[in-house]
Amino acid sequence: MGERRPVTDRLPTFPWDRLTPYKRTAAAHPDGIVDLSVGTPVDPVPANLRAALADASDSPGYPLTWGTPELRASIQGWLERRHDVRVADGAVLPTVGSKELVAWLPTLLGLGPGDTVVHPELAYPTYDAGARVAGATAVASDSLTALGPADVKLLWVNSPANPTGRVLGADHLRKVVEWARERGTIVASDECYLDLGWDAEPVSILHPDVCGGSHENLLAVHSLSKRSNLAGYRGAFVAGDPDLVAELLAVRKHAGMIVPAPVQAAMKAALDDDAHAAEQKERYRARRTRLRAAFEGAGWSVEHSNAGLYLWASHPDHDAWGAVAALAERGVLVAPGAFYGPTGERHVRVAFTATDERVEAAAKRLAE
């Protein structure tokens, strides 16, 4: 009998574990740590969303994998109202957060050994992990021409990008879609930061200016974690090609991958209410402005960062880990760009998801 091969053997060390010693250093600062490393929301969940969760808490039966009809209607309404995207009835599906969908998508689509999954050169590590879990081959490339004749089964795009905050315009995305359609490649667009444009206006892969009105072989992944402070609720969804969404639904029914009913109710409340999202965006805008001025005033350069919740910063005196160490000595923890690919080895990712008080503390320390 052959030996069992654990999935963990295919995966790299979880990158955030490597930050532990720097976190200890930062935490030793007399005024405490300012943690700008992980983009986790810190502001309260809006009261109306908590009320929706509570009102749906008497949910003794199994929820619908596909989501309630009311939630699906709210997803479709939000996409059309906010992003000029009209999807077919049924072509939306709630997921247990967006990271889960990213990590399992290659497997859910039936990819495996011999199949190629392409993701950006600077990328959220879970694109690579998802390919590895499926046994497929992950390739990091920003150039479609460099891929040559490779039979690419799944292509990830991410705009606004994590970690850089770069925004891909409609022309760029249109070329990606055209390239993929010539080859029968599925395009999955991670659009978790689509509502958080600052110096650019992000556009969805499903927008008619990009895809010509056809969503064939296209999927867009959205999250309510950042828009609505619902990271703790694990509320997200995927939308696009009706046939692909139906395929995902069928597999997820078998696998029991279901968003809890109270969370579905909170998601509906969040998607129906734009006011709380606009208010949260202004909080982030103020923190971004303060931190960017502080970093640039201290000799750092900020590139891209046109959207999303991060500054992509570099300092002439440091590589990524040297910059992490230097900032940790001031009690500020950031993520090394090397986490996201070799081309990030001179940069750090700075999240502006800390409280106003902690952002101000970081700005003052940088000015010292």
N, C-alpha and C positions, 0 to 999 in steps of 0.2 A: 504494500500500500504506500502511496506517495505521502509525503509530509504535508501538513496543512501550511498554507502560505497566508499569514495574517495580512489584512489590508494595510496595517500600519507599516509593513515593510516597504510599501510603495510610496509612503508619505515622508516628507522632510520633517525635521524638528519643528514643532509649532513655534513660529518666529517670535511671538511675544514673550515666550519664556526667557529669551536672551536679554530682555530688558530688565530683568529682576535686580541685578546688582546696581544698575543706574537708578532704579526706582528707590532702592535703599539710600543711595547717596542723596537724591533729591529730597527724600522724606526727612533727612537729618537737618535740613535748613531750619533755622530758628523760627521762621514764620510759616513753616510747613511746606509741603509739596504743592506745586501747580502742575497738575497732570494734563498735558496737552497731547498725550500720545495716542489715546484711543478716542475715536469720535463718538462717544456715548452721550446721549442727551442728559442734561442735568436739571432742566426746568420742569415745573409741575405738568402732569397730564391735565389738560383742560377739564374743567368740572363737568361739562356736558358729555364728554367722552366717558368719564368715570361713571356718570349717572346711567349712561346707556349700557355700560358693562354690568352695573349693579342690577338694573331693571331686567336684564336677561339672565341673571345668575341662577334663577330657578329653571335649570335646563337638564332634566333627568334623562332625556332621550339622546340618541346619537345625532350629532349634527350632520349636515349635508357636506360631503366632500366638495361638491361643486359650489357650495355657498348658497345662502338663501336667495330667492329671486330678488328680494329687496336689496341685498348687498350687490348682486350682479348688476342691477339697474343703477345703483349708485356709482359703481366702478365705471360703467359706460358713460354715465352722465358727467362724471368728473373728467374723464379723458376728453370728451367733446367740449365741455365748458372751458377747461383750463388749457388744453393743448391741441384743440382743433383736430382731434383724432376720433373718427367714428368707426367702431369695431362692430362686427356682425353679432347678432344675438347669440349668446352662448359662448362667445369667443373670449371669455374672461374666466379666471380660476384663482381663488384665494390660496395662498401658500403660508406655511408656518415660518414667517419671516422670509426675506429674500435670499439670505445666505444658504438656507436649506435648498432652495430651488437651484441656486448656482452650483452647489456642490453635487446635487443629484441629477441635474439635467442630462449630462451625457449618458448616465445609466438608464434614466427614464426613457430616453430616445433610442435605446438599444445599441449604443456605441460600445465598442470593446477593443480588444487587441487588433492592431492593424489599422485602426481608424485614427484620423488626425483631428485634433481640436486646436484651433488657433486663438490666441488671446493677445492683448497689447503687450508691448515690450516692458512698459512700466504698468504693473497691474496688481489689483487685489489678488492675494495669493490663492483664493478659493477657486478661481478659474482653473489653475494648474492642478489643485487638489482634486477637483471634480473629475478631470480627465484621468488622473491616476487611480481614483477609486473605481472607475469604469474599466481600467486596464488599457485605456486608449493612450495615444501619444500626444502630449501637449507641446505646442510650438509657440514661442513668443516672437511676434513679428508685427511691425507697424506697416510693412510694405507688402502689398498683395502681389506685386510683380516678383518680389524676391521668393515667393512661395513656389514659383515655377509650375510644373504640372502636378504638384501634390494633390491627392484626392482628399480635400478638406470636407469633412462631414459637418462640422460645427464651427462657426466663427463668432467669437465674442467681440462686441464693441462696447465701450463704456464712455458715455458722454452725458453730463460732465464727469470727468475722470477722477477716480480715486487711484493714486494719491495727488495728482498734479493740479486738478481743477481745470484742466484743458477742456475746451468745448469744440466739438466737431460740427462744422456748418452743414447746412442742407446739401450743398454741392458735394462735399466729401462723403457724406452718408449715402447720397444717391449713387455715387461710383461704387461704394461697397456693395450696395444692393444689386446693382447691375452685374458686378463681378460674380457675386454669389449665385445669381439666377442663371448665368451662363453655365454654371457648374453643378447646379442642384444642391448647393450648400445651404444649410440652415443658418440664419443669422439671429443670434440672441443679443439683444441690446440691454445692457444694465443701465437703467434710467432712474436709479434711486435718488439722484440729486437734481432731477429735472426741474423742480420748482425753485431751486436755489441759484438762479443766475444773478451775477453782480455786474460784471463788465461785458457780458455777452448774454444773448438770449438763446438758451438751449432749445433744440427741436427733437421730437421723437422720431425714431426709425419708422413709426407707423403713420407719420404725417404725410398727407398726399403729395406735398412738394418733394418728399424723399422717395416714396415708394410708388407714386403714380396711382394711388388709390387701391392697389392690390396688396394684401397682407400675406400672400403666399410665401411660405418658408420663412416668415418673420415672427419673432417673439420679442416682446418688450417686458422687462421685469421692473416692477415698481414697489416701493416700500413706504410705509407710514411711520417708520422709526424716527426719521429726522423731521419730516414735515409736521408731524403731530405729537412728537415726544412719546411714541408708542413702542420704543425698542423693547421694553419689558413685556409687551403684549404679543410680540411676534406676529404682526399683521402686515401682509404684503400680498401681491398678486402678480399674475402673468397674463398677458393679453396678446392677441394677434391672429395668426392663421387658425381658422376654425378647426381644420383637420388636425393640426398639431395639438391644439388645446384639448380636443376630444381624446386624442391619443394619451396625453398626459393624465387627463381625468380618469381614463380607464385603468391605467396602471396604478394611480394613486388610490383609487377605490380598493384595489386588491391589497395595497400596502398600508392602508389605514392612515394615510397622510392627510389629516383633517384639521382645519382650524377650529378651535373650540367655539361653540355657539355664542357665549358671551363676548368673545373677541370679535366674532363676525358682526355682532350688533354695534360694538364700539367702532369698528372699521367703517360701517355704514354712516354712523354719526360724524366721524372724522371727514369722510369724503363729501358729505353733504354740507359741510361748514367750512367756508374759505376764510372766515374772519380770524379764527384762532391761528391758522397757518400764516396769514399775513402778519399777525402780531409777533409770532415766533421768528419769522424771517427778519423782522426789524431788530429783534434782539441780537440775532446773529450778525446782522449788518454792522451794528455798533461795535461788537466785539472784534469783528474782522478789521474794521477801520483802526481800532486802538492797537491791536497786535501788529498789524502791518506797519503802522507808523513806528512802533517801538522797535521792531526787528530791523527795519531799514535805517532807523536812526542809530542803531548799534552796529552798522556796517554789514548787514546781511542783504543779499539780493533775493527778491521774490519773483519767480517766473510763473507763467500761466496763471493759475489761481483765479481764473475768471468766473468760476462758479463752484458750488459745493461748499464744504465745511472745513477746508484745509488751505494752509499756505504752503507752497512748495519752495523751500528756502535753502540758500547755501551761503557759506562764509569762506572767504579766500584762504583763511588759515586752517581750515579743517576739512577732513573727509567726513562721511556720514557719521561714523562711530565716534570720531573725535569731536564732532559738533554735539552729539548726544552727551558725551562726557562733560564737555565744557558747560553746557546748559544745566546738566544735573548738579554741578557744583554750585549753581545759583538757585537750586531748588526747583528747576523747570524741567519737566520730562517731556521729550518729543520722540517721534518714531524715526529711526534711520531709514533713509531712502533705499538702502540696500535690501530692505524687506520686500521691496516691490519689483526687484530686478536689477541686474548688473549696471544698467545705465543710471541707476539712482544712487551710486556710491559716493557722490559729492553733495547730496542733498538730505534734508530732513523734512518730514511732514509734520506740520504744526496744526493741531485741531483747535478751532475756536469754539468748542463746546463746553468750556468751563463757565462757571458763574461770573457775573460782572466783577465781583470782589476778587476772585482768583485771576481774572484777566488783568485787572488793574495791578495786582501784586506782581505778575510777570512783567508787565510794562515797566514798572518802577525798578525791578531788578536789572532789566536790560539796560536801563538808563544809567545805572551806577558805574 
